[in-house]
Each structure stands twice: as C-alpha cells, then as structure tokens.
Amino acid sequence: MSQAVAFGHTHYNKKSAFNSRNGTFGTGPDLHGISGCGLWYTDPMHLISGTVKPKLTAIMTDWPVKDRSVIIGTRIDVITGIIKKYLEVDFPESQIVRVH
C-alpha cells in the first residue's frame, strides 16, 4: 500500500463551511482536536437539493499549522481493511486499497 493512496488531504475553507443544522454556509469551527474524527463527504448538488447523503471518507489526523486550509486524514478504506484483516470483521472488499 503506498502512502499516496493511504493518506489524503482535503481543502477546508473556514469562512465558507456548511452548517447542516440550519442548511446555511458560514464561518466554520477551528479544528483543534480533530484527530480520530470522521471526515465526511457530501456532494454539493445534494446540499442544493436538500437530500444530504454524507459518506465517511477518512479519519482525520492533522490540521497543519503551516496551512490551515488543509485537513489530512487516513482513508477509511485503509482503516476498514486493517479491521477486516486483523479482527476478521466482514467489511466489503475495498476497490481503492488492499491491505497486505
């Protein structure tokens, strides 16, 4: 498994974060203490239509001091692959990564 596949990053614009409680965009939170939290993806078209279907994509690991517009995490496929292999939990086979 290569690092490029196992770890990823995404852009975070604190000044334009979506608030799912009231369906608006506004200033988002500081992300101190995010390690271990889920990183969820929501299709922007779903936000417009009101049919929000978030997907867990990664477990967050860092919010770099040098660039607060980036969030770093480990892909959820890596986490579920390790759990599947070592704890023998029956997760579906990943189409993205393979844990050796």
N, C-alpha and C positions, 0 to 999 in steps of 0.2 A: 504494500500500500504506500503510495507516495504522499509526501506532506502536502503537495499541491491539491490533492484530492481530499485528504483527511481534514484539512483545516481550511477555513474560508473567512471571508470578511464581507461586510455589507456597509453601505453608507447610512449614516444617521444624521438627519438634519433636525437638530433640537428645536429650531424655530418653526418647523412645519411638521409636527408629529400628529398622527391621527389619534383622537380620543374616542375609543369605541363606546364609552358610556353615553356620550351625547351626540356622536356622529359628526364631530367637527374637527378641524385642524387648528392647532395652536402650539404654544411652547410646551415641549416635552420635558420629562424629568432628567436630572443628572443621573448617570448610570453607574454611580459608585455602588459597589457590592453586587454587581450583576453576575459574577462567576457562578456557574451552576444553574442559572435561569434559562428557560427556553427562549429560543429566537423563533418567532413565528412569521410566516409569510402570508400576506393577504393580497390577492390580485386587486390592483387598483380599480378595475372595472366592477368588482364586487362591491367596493366601497360606494361607487356611484349608484349601483342598482339597489343597494341596501341588503344584499344577500352575502354577508360576510362568511367566508369559509376558510378560516385560518388553518395553515399547515405547519406543524412543527418541523423546522429545517435544521436546527443546530442547538447545541448547548453553549451558551456564551462563556467565554473565558477571559476576555480583556477588553478594555476601553482605553486605548493608549493615550497617555498624557500628551505626547507629541502631536497627535492628530485626533481630536475628539469627534471628527466626522466619520470615524471608522469604528465598527464593532467587530471583534474577532471571536470566532467560535469553532467548535468541532462539529462536523456534520453529524446529524442524527443517525445516518446510516452506519457510521463508524461505531457509535455507541450501541446501537441495536445489534450490529454484527458481533461485537465483543460479548454482549449479553447472550446472544444466540449460541455462540461457540462455547463459552466457558460456564454458563449457567443452564445451558440446554433449554432455553425458552424458545418456543416455536414462533419466531417472528418470520415474516415473509423474507425471501432472499432479496438482497439489495441489487438494484440494477446499476448502482453507481460505484460501489466499492466492494472489495472482497477481503475479509479478514483471514489471514493465514494462520 
